[in-house]
Amino acid sequence: MEYLPVVIDAEYVTDYKIKVTFDNGEKRIADCFKWLNGEVFEPLKDKVYFKKFFVDGWSISWPNGADISPEAL
């Protein structure tokens, strides 16, 4: 079975970029703008709302239920 990374920390960088830390120690800057299509992601285009992301135990989520899978990050 393939290992799937788990997000353990995330912090806002700038624009739609988030610094993500995975459970294996890897860190990346994810530019999330490319994923902001579709009804559930529409509120995230507002940067104030975008900054309300949180680590949900495996990836990054927002209060409206939007999330981005860790393998995409």
N, C-alpha and C positions, 0 to 999 in steps of 0.2 A: 504494500500500500504506500502511495506517495505521501510524503510529509507535507502538511499544509501549515504555513506559518500563522501565528496568532499575534495580533497587535496587542502590545502591553502598554504602550504610551503613545500619545499624539499631541502635538502642539502646533498652533497656528504660526505660519511663517509670514506670508504676504499674499495678497490677491486671493487665489483659490488654492494655494499651496499649503500642505500640511507635512510637517516632519513626523514620520512614523517610525517607531521602534518595535521590532518583532521579538518574540520570545527566544529566538536563536542569536540575538545580539545585533542583527542586521538593522541598519538605519537607512531610510530613504526619504527623499523629498518627493511627495506625490502631488502632481498638478492635477487637481480634480475637475478643472473646468471642462475637460473633454467628456466627462460623464454626466454633466448637468443637462441632460435631455429627458423629456418625458414629464408627465404630470407630477410624480412624486418628487422629482428633483427640481422642479420649477422654483419653489420657495428658496432653494439654496443659492440661486443667482443673486439674492439680496445678501451682501457680504455680512451684514449684522446677523442675519439668520445662519449663514454659512458657519460663522464662528461658534455656533452653539453645538458643534459636534462633540461627541464623547466616545470613549472606548467602551464597547458593550460586552466585553468578555472574549471577543474573537476578532473584531474589526472596528471600523468607525461607523457610527450611526448618528442620526439627527432626531430631534423630538417628533417629527412627523412620520417616522418609520423608514425614511430613506437610509440606505447603507451602501457601502462599497466593500466588496469582498476583499479579504486580505491578499489573495493571489493576484488581484487586479492592481493593487497598490504597489 
